[in-house]
């Protein structure tokens, strides 16, 4: 009988603690962010033009990114012309991505502030969300276009080597062009 009361007491003691743990939101702690829906790392990424996974469709299908090509320039044995053109592709992409990223962060800041002030209409909400979505799409397109341009600058052998150097299992000539 004593064991039974111990068991009941244990259940009563631990059940509220378990419920309290379940009540925590996965968003817990994010209420202190500058912009609630965007992490500090995401803000930094947008403002610096980082890829942030926007070009995975290209990168993982044999369309190298200019930033990574420049990092691997020696191993890829890029010619001076390839280096120069790759640098130009990167700079163009980065300039556009940074500009769009600044706009996106500002729109997110406005959206957050309107909710914080409890001062947002359905119309403004719809407008801001559409603008943010459009900017997000433009940033992704800028990164994907850079991968598209970069692929044209490399030979088939360089494309295969790039994939291998980046650690992609399907590295090979699948879908590669014949080079210059």
C-alpha positions as a Markdown table, in Angstrom:
| # | Residue | x | y | z |
|---|---|---|---|---|
| 1 | Unk | 0.0 | 0.0 | 0.0 |
| 2 | Unk | 2.8 | 2.3 | 0.8 |
| 3 | Unk | 4.3 | 1.7 | -2.6 |
| 4 | Unk | 0.9 | 2.6 | -4.2 |
| 5 | Unk | 0.9 | 6.0 | -2.4 |
| 6 | Unk | 4.4 | 6.7 | -3.4 |
| 7 | Unk | 3.5 | 6.0 | -7.0 |
| 8 | Unk | 0.5 | 8.3 | -6.8 |
| 9 | Unk | 2.6 | 11.1 | -5.2 |
| 10 | Unk | 5.2 | 10.7 | -7.9 |
| 11 | Unk | 2.7 | 11.0 | -10.7 |
| 12 | Unk | 1.1 | 14.0 | -9.1 |
| 13 | Unk | 4.5 | 15.7 | -8.6 |
| 14 | Unk | 5.8 | 15.1 | -12.2 |
| 15 | Unk | 2.7 | 15.5 | -14.3 |
| 16 | Unk | 2.4 | 19.3 | -13.8 |
| 17 | Unk | 6.1 | 19.6 | -14.6 |
| 18 | Unk | 5.6 | 17.6 | -17.8 |
| 19 | Unk | 2.6 | 19.8 | -18.8 |
| 20 | Unk | 4.6 | 22.9 | -18.1 |
| 21 | Unk | 7.4 | 21.7 | -20.4 |
| 22 | Unk | 4.9 | 21.0 | -23.2 |
| 23 | Unk | 3.4 | 24.5 | -22.9 |
| 24 | Unk | 6.7 | 26.1 | -24.0 |
| 25 | Unk | 6.5 | 27.4 | -27.5 |
| 26 | Unk | 9.2 | 26.6 | -30.1 |
| 27 | Unk | 9.2 | 30.5 | -30.4 |
| 28 | Unk | 10.2 | 30.9 | -26.7 |
| 29 | Unk | 13.0 | 33.4 | -26.5 |
| 30 | Unk | 12.4 | 34.9 | -29.9 |
| 31 | Unk | 10.1 | 37.6 | -28.4 |
| 32 | Unk | 13.3 | 39.5 | -27.6 |
| 33 | Unk | 14.5 | 39.7 | -31.2 |
| 34 | Unk | 14.9 | 43.0 | -32.9 |
| 35 | Unk | 12.6 | 41.7 | -35.7 |
| 36 | Unk | 10.6 | 38.8 | -34.2 |
| 37 | Unk | 10.3 | 36.8 | -37.5 |
| 38 | Unk | 13.9 | 37.2 | -38.6 |
| 39 | Unk | 16.9 | 35.9 | -36.6 |
| 40 | Unk | 20.1 | 38.0 | -36.2 |
| 41 | Unk | 21.9 | 35.6 | -38.4 |
| 42 | Unk | 19.3 | 36.0 | -41.2 |
| 43 | Unk | 19.4 | 39.8 | -40.9 |
| 44 | Unk | 23.2 | 39.6 | -41.2 |
| 45 | Unk | 22.9 | 37.3 | -44.2 |
| 46 | Unk | 20.4 | 39.5 | -46.0 |
| 47 | Unk | 22.5 | 42.6 | -45.4 |
| 48 | Unk | 25.7 | 41.0 | -46.6 |
| 49 | Unk | 24.2 | 39.3 | -49.6 |
| 50 | Unk | 25.0 | 35.8 | -48.4 |
| 51 | Unk | 23.5 | 32.8 | -50.3 |
| 52 | Unk | 21.6 | 31.4 | -47.3 |
| 53 | Unk | 20.6 | 28.4 | -49.3 |
| 54 | Unk | 18.7 | 30.4 | -51.9 |
| 55 | Unk | 20.6 | 28.6 | -54.8 |
| 56 | Unk | 20.4 | 25.0 | -53.6 |
| 57 | Unk | 18.5 | 24.0 | -56.8 |
| 58 | Unk | 21.4 | 25.2 | -58.8 |
| 59 | Unk | 24.3 | 24.3 | -56.5 |
| 60 | Unk | 23.2 | 20.7 | -56.1 |
| 61 | Unk | 22.6 | 20.2 | -59.8 |
| 62 | Unk | 26.0 | 21.1 | -61.1 |
| 63 | Unk | 25.6 | 24.9 | -61.3 |
| 64 | Unk | 28.5 | 26.3 | -59.1 |
| 65 | Unk | 28.3 | 29.5 | -57.2 |
| 66 | Unk | 30.7 | 32.3 | -58.0 |
| 67 | Unk | 31.7 | 32.8 | -54.3 |
| 68 | Unk | 32.7 | 29.1 | -54.0 |
| 69 | Unk | 34.4 | 29.1 | -57.4 |
| 70 | Unk | 36.6 | 32.0 | -56.3 |
| 71 | Unk | 37.4 | 30.2 | -53.0 |
| 72 | Unk | 38.4 | 27.1 | -55.0 |
| 73 | Unk | 40.1 | 29.0 | -57.9 |
| 74 | Unk | 43.5 | 27.4 | -57.4 |
| 75 | Unk | 42.2 | 23.9 | -57.2 |
| 76 | Unk | 40.0 | 24.5 | -60.2 |
| 77 | Unk | 43.0 | 26.0 | -62.1 |
| 78 | Unk | 41.0 | 28.9 | -63.3 |
| 79 | Unk | 42.5 | 31.0 | -66.0 |
| 80 | Unk | 42.9 | 34.7 | -65.4 |
| 81 | Unk | 39.9 | 35.4 | -67.7 |
| 82 | Unk | 37.8 | 32.9 | -65.7 |
| 83 | Unk | 38.8 | 34.6 | -62.4 |
| 84 | Unk | 38.0 | 38.0 | -63.7 |
| 85 | Unk | 34.6 | 37.0 | -65.1 |
| 86 | Unk | 33.8 | 35.0 | -62.0 |
| 87 | Unk | 34.7 | 38.0 | -59.8 |
| 88 | Unk | 32.4 | 40.2 | -61.9 |
| 89 | Unk | 29.5 | 37.7 | -61.6 |
| 90 | Unk | 30.0 | 37.6 | -57.8 |
| 91 | Unk | 30.2 | 41.3 | -57.5 |
| 92 | Unk | 27.0 | 41.9 | -59.6 |
| 93 | Unk | 25.2 | 39.2 | -57.6 |
| 94 | Unk | 26.3 | 40.5 | -54.2 |
| 95 | Unk | 25.4 | 44.1 | -55.1 |
| 96 | Unk | 21.9 | 43.2 | -56.1 |
| 97 | Unk | 21.4 | 40.8 | -53.2 |
| 98 | Unk | 22.6 | 43.3 | -50.6 |
| 99 | Unk | 20.3 | 46.0 | -52.1 |
| 100 | Unk | 17.3 | 43.6 | -52.0 |
| 101 | Unk | 18.3 | 42.3 | -48.6 |
| 102 | Unk | 18.2 | 45.8 | -47.1 |
| 103 | Unk | 14.7 | 46.4 | -48.5 |
| 104 | Unk | 13.5 | 43.0 | -47.2 |
| 105 | Unk | 14.9 | 43.7 | -43.7 |
| 106 | Unk | 13.3 | 47.1 | -43.7 |
| 107 | Unk | 9.9 | 45.7 | -44.7 |
| 108 | Unk | 10.2 | 43.0 | -42.0 |
| 109 | Unk | 11.0 | 45.7 | -39.5 |
| 110 | Unk | 7.9 | 47.7 | -40.5 |
| 111 | Unk | 5.7 | 44.6 | -40.3 |
| 112 | Unk | 7.1 | 43.8 | -36.8 |
| 113 | Unk | 6.6 | 47.3 | -35.6 |
| 114 | Unk | 3.0 | 47.5 | -36.8 |
| 115 | Unk | 2.2 | 44.3 | -34.9 |
| 116 | Unk | 4.1 | 45.6 | -31.8 |
| 117 | Unk | 2.1 | 48.8 | -31.9 |
| 118 | Unk | -1.1 | 46.9 | -32.5 |
| 119 | Unk | -1.6 | 49.2 | -35.5 |
| 120 | Unk | -2.0 | 47.2 | -38.7 |
| 121 | Unk | -4.9 | 46.9 | -41.0 |
| 122 | Unk | -5.8 | 43.9 | -43.2 |
| 123 | Unk | -4.8 | 46.0 | -46.3 |
| 124 | Unk | -1.4 | 47.0 | -44.9 |
| 125 | Unk | -0.8 | 43.4 | -43.7 |
| 126 | Unk | -1.5 | 42.1 | -47.2 |
| 127 | Unk | 0.7 | 44.7 | -48.9 |
| 128 | Unk | 3.7 | 44.2 | -46.6 |
| 129 | Unk | 3.5 | 40.4 | -46.9 |
| 130 | Unk | 3.3 | 40.6 | -50.7 |
| 131 | Unk | 6.3 | 43.0 | -50.8 |
| 132 | Unk | 8.3 | 40.8 | -48.5 |
| 133 | Unk | 7.5 | 37.7 | -50.6 |
| 134 | Unk | 8.4 | 39.5 | -53.8 |
| 135 | Unk | 11.7 | 40.6 | -52.3 |
| 136 | Unk | 12.5 | 37.1 | -51.1 |
| 137 | Unk | 11.8 | 35.8 | -54.6 |
| 138 | Unk | 14.0 | 38.4 | -56.2 |
| 139 | Unk | 16.9 | 37.6 | -53.8 |
| 140 | Unk | 16.6 | 34.0 | -54.7 |
| 141 | Unk | 16.5 | 34.7 | -58.4 |
| 142 | Unk | 19.6 | 36.9 | -58.1 |
| 143 | Unk | 21.5 | 34.0 | -56.5 |
| 144 | Unk | 20.2 | 31.4 | -59.0 |
| 145 | Unk | 21.1 | 33.7 | -62.0 |
| 146 | Unk | 24.7 | 34.0 | -60.7 |
| 147 | Unk | 25.0 | 30.2 | -60.6 |
| 148 | Unk | 23.6 | 30.1 | -64.1 |
| 149 | Unk | 26.1 | 32.6 | -65.3 |
| 150 | Unk | 29.0 | 30.9 | -63.5 |
| 151 | Unk | 28.3 | 27.5 | -65.1 |
| 152 | Unk | 29.0 | 29.0 | -68.5 |
| 153 | Unk | 32.4 | 30.1 | -67.4 |
| 154 | Unk | 33.8 | 26.7 | -66.4 |
| 155 | Unk | 34.8 | 23.6 | -68.4 |
| 156 | Unk | 33.2 | 20.2 | -67.9 |
| 157 | Unk | 36.3 | 19.1 | -66.0 |
| 158 | Unk | 36.1 | 22.1 | -63.7 |
| 159 | Unk | 32.4 | 21.5 | -63.1 |
| 160 | Unk | 33.1 | 17.9 | -62.1 |
| 161 | Unk | 36.1 | 18.9 | -59.9 |
| 162 | Unk | 34.0 | 21.6 | -58.3 |
| 163 | Unk | 31.3 | 19.1 | -57.3 |
| 164 | Unk | 34.0 | 16.8 | -55.9 |
| 165 | Unk | 35.7 | 19.5 | -54.0 |
| 166 | Unk | 32.4 | 20.6 | -52.5 |
| 167 | Unk | 31.7 | 17.0 | -51.4 |
| 168 | Unk | 28.7 | 16.2 | -53.6 |
| 169 | Unk | 28.3 | 12.5 | -53.9 |
| 170 | Unk | 26.9 | 12.6 | -57.5 |
| 171 | Unk | 30.0 | 14.4 | -58.7 |
| 172 | Unk | 30.6 | 13.6 | -62.3 |
| 173 | Unk | 29.7 | 14.9 | -65.8 |
| 174 | Unk | 25.9 | 14.3 | -65.4 |
| 175 | Unk | 24.2 | 17.2 | -67.1 |
| 176 | Unk | 27.5 | 19.2 | -67.7 |
| 177 | Unk | 28.3 | 21.0 | -70.9 |
| 178 | Unk | 31.4 | 20.4 | -73.0 |
| 179 | Unk | 33.2 | 23.5 | -71.8 |
| 180 | Unk | 34.6 | 26.2 | -74.0 |
